[in-house]
């Protein structure tokens, strides 16, 4: 049985906390077992941090007047007992709004003035510049203060057509923007963030409210970053009008191809409630609209839901169970709880378990190697019982000879390490931020020098061709590293009986796919009629703030992944090499003691047996951590 939405989100948070606890227990085990490596411990700490900061992002997308903000109020803020976010007929939410909870900060509303569009920085970059924003403290205990503060989201200001055009906000085809004697109305703010102490937000939920077609067209980050990176997009339409031309334009241009998980919501079904019809007739009319919407949007029927956000909000405020059920919002809450949250959890689970699984596997193997080494030494020592010093000396000489051969092999391995270091340096240099910035700066200068829009577009496509080619070289360098690593692993397996293992893969495929998607979006960007009509400098800024910013993020992620891979590629092998060297040293030291005093033989055997028991208990503890982690997954 699926839990209600609040409980499901809370359960998701508890699962993240539980996984972080298992990782913490594993870190403690590594330290106690003497297996803690700095790079590994740093990576585990990063995993714990990523679990703590994981967010479930829901983006609400619609043309204006579809009831999108009202639905957000009904889903998440009905406990406020009135509308938290402004919602009325016409355009109310004028700027994209991001709602989350940061417990480390007091509640606030931050507003980015619309004039920031004249700057070269992206919204994401501006988030790290407090002075660029207007900040308003929020008092959740004062409804009047909260409502007054939230009215800023619907504020507009009047500018001349020239000023609107300079900011990239002039739209000849938008009747709401036509200049009259008083000028042109534009949003007062470009973006808003709300830090609000709500239980669902505290569990990691983030809500993105987008204000309609016009804003989607003028803010490239929304369409090229925010929507594609959201875990789910809720696309709202009005039940009485169905899929309009502008709805379909938003869907095809911004949602259909780029959203990870898509759900259409047919809002305002109360417009179809007719007292002269039977409940069966009303439901049949709603069902026809749902089926028609699913067909036009190319969605499965199960991904199109009907509801009344306004009636749902009223029902929750008044505790009207009958109206709440009639509003249909329960089906949407159930869908989010049943489909969207588990899908996000599954992605995070796979990523965490894949990495932790490799680490714990290496730890278990190292423990098994220690136990095998102790068992081997116990057999050696048992064979010396009752023997004289000459026999002990012979064993000492044999172990010393084996150690010398092993040392020669390890010395030869240093050549392999040098080869790996050289190739790794070449790979990382291709991924370096400096190299990418040089490519981008050269392209920016060249693109700005193009005289025609067609020339601009070709320059943009050439840039992504160059970026993709650069990444192909990186991929090839990664492929060339693998056989060198594999040969090293195989050599030690064959010659010294190391457990048969393969080096971890350098998987850059997902980054290559992201770049391929960006290249495709660049082609679409260049063919978009709206962009063809955009002024040259605004078009270049739009391209660099959107697509190029995304490409930079892909390279940053790939650089981070490759760096982490290079740090751990040899970790399992190097750990085993160090263990074997320490094993030789330990055996030689103990044989010398026994040679000098044959009476210490039994003492050493007893110590080894105690160590064997201790390591067995450590193995049980590790297996318990692994088992509980897998069970929680």
C-alpha positions in Angstrom: 0.0 0.0 0.0 1.4 3.4 -1.0 1.9 5.9 1.9 0.2 9.3 1.6 2.4 12.0 0.1 3.7 13.6 3.3 4.5 10.2 4.8 6.1 9.0 1.6 8.4 12.1 1.4 9.2 11.6 5.1 10.0 7.9 4.5 12.3 8.9 1.6 14.2 11.3 4.0 14.4 8.5 6.6 15.9 6.2 4.0 18.5 8.7 3.0 19.4 9.2 6.7 19.5 5.4 7.2 21.9 5.0 4.2 24.1 7.8 5.5 24.2 6.0 8.9 25.3 2.8 7.2 28.1 4.7 5.4 29.1 6.2 8.8 29.3 2.7 10.3 31.4 1.5 7.4 33.8 4.5 7.9 34.1 3.5 11.5 34.8 -0.1 10.5 37.5 1.0 8.0 39.3 3.0 10.7 39.1 0.1 13.3 40.2 -2.5 10.7 43.2 -0.4 9.6 41.9 -0.1 6.1 41.1 3.6 6.1 42.6 5.3 3.0 42.4 9.2 2.8 40.9 9.2 -0.7 38.4 6.5 0.2 37.4 8.3 3.4 37.0 11.5 1.5 34.8 9.9 -1.1 32.6 8.3 1.7 32.3 11.7 3.3 31.2 13.2 0.0 28.6 10.4 -0.4 27.1 11.2 3.1 27.0 14.9 2.2 25.3 14.2 -1.1 22.6 12.1 0.7 22.1 14.8 3.2 21.7 17.5 0.5 19.7 15.4 -2.0 16.7 17.2 -3.3 13.5 16.0 -5.0 12.7 18.7 -7.6 9.2 19.1 -8.9 8.8 21.7 -11.7 5.3 23.1 -12.4 5.0 24.3 -16.0 2.0 25.9 -17.7 0.7 28.9 -19.6 -0.6 31.6 -17.3 -4.1 31.3 -15.8 -4.0 27.5 -15.6 -4.1 27.4 -11.8 -0.5 26.3 -11.4 0.3 28.4 -8.3 -3.1 27.5 -6.8 -2.2 23.8 -7.2 1.1 24.4 -5.3 -0.8 26.1 -2.6 -3.2 23.2 -2.4 -0.6 20.5 -2.5 2.0 21.9 0.0 0.7 25.0 1.8 -2.9 24.3 2.9 -1.8 24.2 6.5 -1.2 27.9 6.2 -5.0 28.2 6.1 -5.0 30.7 3.3 -3.1 31.2 0.0 0.6 31.5 0.7 1.5 32.2 -2.9 -0.5 34.9 -4.8 -3.1 33.3 -7.1 -5.8 35.1 -9.0 -7.2 35.5 -12.5 -4.6 36.5 -15.2 -0.8 36.6 -14.7 0.0 36.5 -11.0 3.3 34.8 -10.6 5.5 37.0 -12.9 8.9 35.5 -12.1 10.1 31.9 -11.8 10.0 30.9 -8.1 12.1 28.3 -6.3 10.7 27.1 -3.0 12.8 25.0 -0.6 13.9 24.8 3.1 17.3 25.6 4.4 17.1 24.9 8.1 20.4 26.7 8.7 18.9 30.0 7.6 15.9 31.9 8.9 12.9 32.1 6.5 13.4 34.5 3.7 12.3 35.6 0.2 15.1 36.6 -2.2 14.3 38.5 -5.3 16.6 39.0 -8.3 15.8 42.4 -10.0 14.9 42.1 -13.7 17.7 44.5 -14.5 20.1 41.6 -13.9 19.2 40.3 -17.4 21.7 42.9 -18.7 24.5 41.1 -16.9 26.5 38.2 -18.3 26.1 35.9 -15.3 23.6 33.1 -15.2 21.0 32.9 -12.5 22.9 30.0 -11.0 26.0 32.1 -10.8 24.0 35.0 -9.3 22.7 32.8 -6.5 26.2 33.0 -5.0 26.2 36.8 -5.1 24.0 38.0 -2.2 24.4 41.7 -3.2 22.6 41.0 -6.5 19.4 40.1 -4.7 16.8 41.9 -2.6 16.2 39.9 0.6 13.0 40.0 2.7 12.8 38.2 6.0 9.7 36.1 6.4 7.7 35.6 9.6 5.6 32.4 9.3 3.8 33.3 12.5 2.4 36.5 10.8 0.0 35.7 8.0 -0.3 39.4 7.1 3.5 39.8 6.8 3.8 36.6 4.7 1.1 37.7 2.3 2.5 41.2 1.9 5.9 39.7 1.1 4.6 37.2 -1.4 2.9 40.0 -3.4 6.4 40.8 -4.7 6.1 37.7 -6.9 3.4 39.4 -9.0 4.9 42.9 -9.1 5.5 44.6 -12.5 7.2 47.8 -13.6 6.8 50.1 -16.5 9.6 50.7 -19.0 9.9 52.0 -22.5 9.8 49.6 -25.5 13.5 50.2 -26.0 14.4 49.3 -22.4 12.2 46.1 -22.7 14.0 45.2 -26.0 17.4 45.8 -24.4 16.5 43.3 -21.6 15.2 40.8 -24.2 11.6 41.1 -22.9 10.0 42.8 -25.9 7.6 40.5 -27.8 5.8 42.0 -30.8 3.2 39.2 -30.7 2.2 39.5 -27.1 -0.7 41.9 -26.8 -0.1 42.2 -23.1 3.2 43.9 -23.8 2.1 46.5 -26.4 3.4 49.9 -25.7 1.0 52.7 -24.9 1.4 56.1 -23.5 2.5 54.8 -20.2 5.1 52.4 -21.6 5.5 48.6 -21.4 4.8 46.4 -18.4 7.5 43.9 -17.5 8.1 41.7 -14.4 9.9 43.6 -11.7 11.9 40.5 -10.8 13.7 37.9 -12.8 13.8 35.1 -10.3 12.7 34.4 -6.7 13.8 31.9 -4.0 11.8 31.2 -0.9 13.2 29.5 2.1 10.2 28.3 4.0 10.0 25.9 7.0 7.5 23.3 5.8 7.8 19.6 6.7 7.8 18.4 3.1 10.5 21.0 2.1 12.5 20.0 5.2 12.5 16.5 3.8 14.3 17.7 0.6 11.4 18.7 -1.6 12.1 21.6 -4.0 9.3 23.2 -6.0 9.9 25.3 -9.1 7.0 27.5 -10.2 7.4 28.8 -13.8 5.3 31.7 -15.0 4.3 30.8 -18.5 5.3 30.8 -22.1 6.9 34.2 -22.2 9.2 33.6 -19.3 10.2 30.2 -20.6 11.2 31.8 -23.9 13.3 34.5 -22.4 15.1 32.6 -19.6 17.2 29.9 -21.2 18.2 28.4 -17.9 14.6 27.4 -17.2 14.4 25.4 -20.4 18.0 24.2 -20.8 18.8 23.4 -17.1 15.9 23.7 -14.6 13.3 21.7 -16.5 15.7 18.9 -17.8 17.3 18.6 -14.3 13.9 18.4 -12.4 13.0 14.9 -11.3 9.4 15.4 -12.6 7.5 18.1 -14.5 3.8 18.7 -13.8 2.3 20.3 -16.9 -1.0 22.0 -16.2 -3.9 22.7 -18.6 -7.4 23.9 -18.1 -10.2 21.3 -18.2 -12.7 23.7 -19.9 -10.4 24.7 -22.8 -8.3 21.5 -23.1 -4.9 21.7 -25.0 -4.7 25.2 -26.5 -2.2 26.3 -29.1 0.0 28.0 -26.5 -0.2 25.0 -24.2 0.9 22.8 -27.1 3.8 25.2 -27.9 5.1 25.0 -24.3 4.7 21.2 -24.3 6.5 20.5 -27.5 9.3 23.1 -27.1 10.1 22.9 -23.4 8.6 19.8 -21.8 8.1 16.8 -24.2 11.8 16.4 -25.2 13.6 17.6 -22.1 11.7 16.6 -19.0 12.8 13.4 -17.2 9.3 12.5 -15.9 6.2 14.1 -17.4 2.7 14.3 -15.8 -0.1 16.3 -17.3 -2.7 17.8 -14.9 -6.1 18.9 -16.3 -7.0 21.6 -13.8 -10.3 23.3 -13.1 -12.5 20.3 -13.6 -15.1 22.1 -11.4 -15.9 24.1 -14.6 -17.4 20.9 -15.9 -19.5 20.3 -12.8 -23.1 20.9 -13.9 -26.0 20.6 -11.6 -28.3 19.7 -14.5 -26.2 16.6 -15.2 -25.8 13.4 -13.3 -22.5 12.6 -11.6 -22.0 9.8 -14.2 -22.4 12.3 -17.1 -20.0 14.8 -15.4 -17.4 12.1 -15.0 -17.9 10.9 -18.6 -17.2 14.5 -19.8 -14.1 14.8 -17.6 -12.9 11.4 -18.9 -13.3 12.5 -22.5 -11.1 15.5 -21.8 -8.5 13.4 -20.1 -8.4 10.9 -23.0 -8.2 13.8 -25.6 -5.4 15.5 -23.6 -3.4 12.2 -23.4 -3.7 11.7 -27.1 -2.7 15.2 -28.1 0.3 15.2 -25.7 1.4 11.6 -26.6 1.2 10.5 -23.0 -0.1 7.3 -21.5 -3.6 7.8 -20.1 -2.3 7.0 -16.6 -0.1 10.1 -16.8 -3.0 12.5 -17.3 -5.0 13.4 -14.2 -8.0 15.7 -13.6 -8.6 17.9 -10.6 -9.6 21.2 -9.2 -6.8 22.9 -7.4 -9.1 25.7 -6.1 -11.6 23.3 -4.6 -8.9 21.2 -3.1 -7.4 24.2 -1.3 -10.8 25.3 0.0 -11.5 21.7 1.1 -8.2 21.4 3.0 -8.6 24.8 4.7 -12.2 24.0 5.7 -11.5 20.3 6.5 -14.2 19.3 4.0 -13.5 15.6 3.3 -16.3 15.3 0.7 -15.2 18.3 -1.3 -11.5 17.1 -1.0 -12.4 13.8 -2.5 -14.4 15.4 -5.3 -11.6 17.8 -6.1 -9.4 14.9 -7.4 -6.2 16.1 -5.8 -5.8 12.8 -3.9 -5.0 11.0 -7.2 -2.2 13.4 -7.9 -0.8 13.1 -4.4 -0.9 9.3 -4.7 0.8 9.5 -8.1 3.7 11.6 -6.8 4.0 9.2 -3.8 3.7 6.0 -5.8 5.7 6.9 -9.0 7.8 10.0 -8.7 9.4 9.6 -5.3 10.2 5.9 -5.7 11.7 6.6 -9.2 14.1 9.2 -7.7 14.9 6.9 -4.8 15.8 4.1 -7.2 18.2 6.3 -9.1 19.9 7.5 -5.9 20.0 4.0 -4.5 21.7 2.5 -7.6 24.3 5.3 -7.6 25.1 4.9 -3.9 25.1 1.1 -3.8 27.2 0.8 -6.9 30.0 2.9 -5.3 29.6 1.5 -1.8 29.3 -2.0 -3.2 32.7 -1.7 -4.9 34.3 -0.3 -1.7 32.9 -2.9 0.7 33.8 -5.7 -1.8 37.4 -4.5 -1.7 37.3 -4.3 2.1 35.9 -7.9 2.3 38.5 -9.1 -0.1 41.3 -7.4 1.9 40.0 -9.1 5.1 39.8 -12.5 3.4 43.4 -12.0 2.2 44.5 -11.3 5.8 42.8 -14.4 7.0 44.4 -16.5 4.2 47.8 -15.0 5.1 47.3 -16.0 8.8 46.1 -19.5 7.8 49.2 -19.9 5.6 51.5 -18.7 8.5 49.9 -21.0 10.9 50.6 -23.9 8.6 54.2 -22.8 8.3 54.6 -22.5 12.1 52.9 -25.8 12.8 55.4 -27.5 10.4 58.2 -26.2 12.6 57.0 -27.8 15.8 59.8 -30.0 17.2 62.3 -28.8 14.5 65.7 -27.3 15.2 67.1 -23.9 14.3 68.5 -25.1 11.0 65.0 -25.9 9.7 63.8 -22.4 10.9 66.8 -20.8 9.2 65.9 -22.6 5.9 62.3 -21.3 6.1 63.7 -17.8 6.8 65.9 -17.9 3.7 63.0 -19.1 1.5 60.7 -16.3 2.7 63.6 -13.8 2.2 64.1 -15.0 -1.4 60.4 -14.8 -2.1 60.4 -11.2 -0.7 63.3 -10.2 -3.0 61.5 -11.6 -6.1 58.3 -9.8 -5.0 60.2 -6.5 -4.5 61.6 -6.8 -8.0 58.1 -7.2 -9.4 56.8 -4.2 -7.5 59.8 -2.2 -8.8 58.9 -3.2 -12.3 55.3 -2.1 -11.6 56.5 1.4 -11.1 57.0 1.7 -14.9 53.4 0.8 -15.3 52.5 3.5 -12.8 54.5 6.1 -14.7 52.7 5.2 -17.9 49.4 5.5 -16.1 50.4 8.9 -14.6 51.4 10.3 -18.0 48.2 9.1 -19.7 46.1 10.3 -16.8 47.7 13.7 -17.0 46.8 13.9 -20.7 43.2 12.9 -19.9 42.8 15.5 -17.1 44.4 18.2 -19.2 41.7 17.7 -21.8 39.1 18.0 -19.1 40.7 21.0 -17.3 38.4 24.1 -16.9 41.2 26.2 -18.3 41.2 24.3 -21.6 37.5 24.5 -21.9 37.5 28.2 -21.1 40.0 28.9 -23.9 37.8 27.1 -26.4 34.7 29.0 -25.2 36.4 32.4 -25.2 37.8 31.9 -28.7 34.3 30.8 -29.9 32.6 33.8 -28.2 34.9 36.2 -30.0 34.3 34.4 -33.3 30.6 34.2 -32.9 30.2 37.8 -31.9 32.1 38.7 -35.1 29.5 37.0 -37.3 27.5 39.5 -39.3 24.3 37.6 -39.9 22.0 35.5 -37.8 22.7 32.5 -40.0 26.4 33.0 -39.4 25.8 33.2 -35.6 23.9 29.9 -35.8 26.6 28.1 -37.7 29.2 29.4 -35.2 27.1 28.0 -32.4 26.8 24.6 -34.1 30.6 24.6 -34.8 31.3 25.3 -31.1 29.4 22.3 -30.0 31.0 20.2 -32.7 34.4 21.2 -31.3 33.3 20.5 -27.7 32.0 17.1 -28.7 35.2 16.3 -30.6 37.2 17.3 -27.5 35.1 14.9 -25.4 35.6 12.1 -27.9 39.4 12.5 -27.4 38.9 12.3 -23.7 36.8 9.1 -24.1 39.6 7.5 -26.2 42.2 8.4 -23.7 40.1 6.7 -21.0 39.8 3.6 -23.2 43.6 3.4 -23.6 44.1 3.5 -19.9 42.0 0.4 -19.2 44.2 -2.3 -20.8 47.3 -1.0 -18.9 45.4 -1.3 -15.6 43.9 -4.6 -16.5 47.3 -6.1 -17.4 48.7 -5.0 -14.0 45.8 -6.6 -12.1 46.2 -9.8 -14.1 50.0 -10.0 -13.6 49.7 -9.9 -9.8 46.8 -12.4 -9.9 48.8 -14.9 -12.0 52.2 -14.5 -10.3 51.2 -13.9 -6.6 47.7 -15.3 -6.4 46.0 -12.0 -5.8 42.2 -12.4 -6.0 41.1 -12.1 -9.6 39.8 -8.6 -10.1 39.3 -6.0 -12.7 40.0 -2.3 -12.3 37.0 0.0 -11.9 35.6 1.4 -15.1 35.9 5.0 -16.1 32.3 5.5 -17.3 32.0 8.8 -19.2 29.1 7.6 -21.4 26.5 9.6 -19.5 28.5 12.7 -19.9 28.9 12.0 -23.6 25.1 11.5 -23.9 24.5 14.8 -22.1 26.8 16.5 -24.7 25.0 14.8 -27.5 21.7 16.0 -26.1 23.1 19.5 -25.9 24.3 19.4 -29.5 20.8 18.3 -30.5 19.3 21.2 -28.5 21.7 23.5 -30.2 20.4 22.5 -33.5 16.8 23.1 -32.3 17.9 26.4 -30.8 19.3 27.5 -34.1 16.1 26.5 -35.9 13.7 28.1 -33.4 11.9 31.0 -35.2 11.8 33.0 -31.9 15.6 32.9 -31.8 15.9 33.8 -35.4 14.0 37.0 -34.7 16.0 37.8 -31.5 18.6 40.6 -31.6 22.1 39.5 -32.1 23.7 40.4 -28.7 20.7 38.9 -26.8 20.8 35.8 -28.9 24.5 35.3 -28.1 23.9 35.9 -24.3 21.0 33.5 -24.4 23.1 30.8 -26.0 26.0 31.2 -23.6 23.9 31.5 -20.5 21.9 28.4 -21.5 23.5 25.8 -23.7 27.2 26.7 -23.0 26.6 26.9 -19.3 25.2 23.3 -19.5 28.2 22.2 -21.5 30.5 23.7 -18.8 28.7 21.8 -16.1 29.0 18.5 -18.1 32.8 19.0 -18.3 33.0 19.9 -14.6 31.1 16.7 -13.7 33.3 14.6 -16.1 36.4 16.2 -14.6 35.3 15.3 -11.1 34.4 11.7 -12.1 37.6 11.2 -13.9 39.7 12.6 -11.0 37.9 10.3 -8.5 38.4 7.3 -10.8 42.1 8.0 -11.2 42.4 8.2 -7.4 40.8 4.8 -6.9 41.7 3.0 -10.1 44.7 1.4 -8.5 43.5 1.4 -4.9 42.5 -2.3 -4.7 45.8 -3.4 -6.2 48.0 -1.0 -4.3 46.3 -2.0 -1.0 47.0 -5.7 -1.8 50.6 -4.9 -2.8 51.1 -3.1 0.6 49.5 -6.0 2.4 51.7 -8.5 0.8 54.8 -6.5 1.6 53.7 -6.1 5.2 53.0 -9.9 5.3 56.6 -10.7 4.2 58.0 -8.3 6.8 55.8 -9.8 9.5 56.6 -13.4 8.6 60.4 -12.7 8.5 60.3 -10.9 11.9 58.4 -13.7 13.5 60.7 -16.4 12.0 63.7 -14.5 13.3 62.2 -14.4 16.8 61.5 -18.1 16.6 65.0 -18.8 15.4 66.5 -16.9 18.3 64.1 -18.5 20.8 62.4 -21.6 19.7 60.2 -21.4 22.8 58.3 -18.4 21.2 56.8 -20.7 18.5 53.7 -21.6 20.6 53.3 -18.0 21.7 53.2 -16.8 18.1 50.7 -19.5 17.1 48.4 -18.5 19.9 48.6 -14.8 18.8 47.8 -15.7 15.2 44.8 -17.8 16.3 43.5 -14.9 18.4 44.0 -12.5 15.4 42.2 -15.0 13.2 39.3 -14.9 15.7 39.3 -11.1 15.8 39.4 -10.8 12.0 36.5 -13.3 11.8 34.4 -11.0 14.0 35.4 -8.0 11.9 34.2 -9.9 8.9 30.9 -10.6 10.6 30.5 -6.9 11.4 31.3 -5.9 7.8 28.9 -8.5 6.4 26.2 -7.1 8.8 26.7 -3.6 7.5 26.6 -4.8 3.9 23.5 -6.9 4.6 21.6 -4.1 6.3 22.4 -1.7 3.5 21.2 -4.1 0.9 18.1 -4.9 2.9 17.3 -1.1 3.2 17.8 -0.8 -0.5 
